Amino acid sequence: MDRTIRLDGCLNFRDLGGYPTEDGREIRWRQLFRSDALHLLTPADVACIRDQLAIGDVIDLRSSGEVRAQGQNHLAAEPIRFHHLPLFDGDVKANENQRPAGKNLADLYMMMAEIGREIARAHAIGRIGMIHRLGRLEIGEASVVIVAAAPHRKPAFEAALEGINKLKKLVPIWKKEYFADGEVWVDGEWDDKVIKAAN
């Protein structure tokens, strides 16, 4: 079966059928799709996904700012349920702490990759990997994992420490903290006491 569904407006609309699942089965065809830029669908595209593909739900991974700016366009008038589950959310703040405004999720990962390259050049390590988790985490769960591989411990530990320090200082990642009486967006900063304690 052809994975790509040709539409005029949006980008890279594909059927995810046939991919294996963790339990050894596979995703059924014509049940789960992925795409970019659904707000660019033409009226003919909307008719296709409504009538031929019978899509009833859309999980929208865009940030709240992107949804406000781009909207749903022709899909807004359709009986399709939207579930907004942003991969990155929170409005990016202009020039706070000299950080650039307008970063999206891809920009953040590119910044993390560049930090990793700089660290790999500066330390006697073989490889470094950085992962920042997304979504809701429970208290005590790790949100960042940095792994450095080296023939000796010291360069690996130094590279990992520099990685978390640079990530916290340079990459504009906001987190939302939930309390019994409400919630608040927090812009993280590294605590210098931790750096001093590690030396």
Secondary structure, 3 states (H helix, E strand, C coil): CCCECCCCCCEEEEECCCCECCCCCECCCCCCEEEECHHHCCHHHHHHHHHHCCCCEEEECCCHHHHHHHCCHHHHHCCCEEEECCCCCCCCCCCHHHCCCCCCHHHHHHHHHHHHHHHHHHCCCCEEEEEECCCCCCCCCCCEEEEEECCCHHHHHHHHHHHHHHHHHHCCCEEEEEECCEEEEEECCCCHHHHHHHC
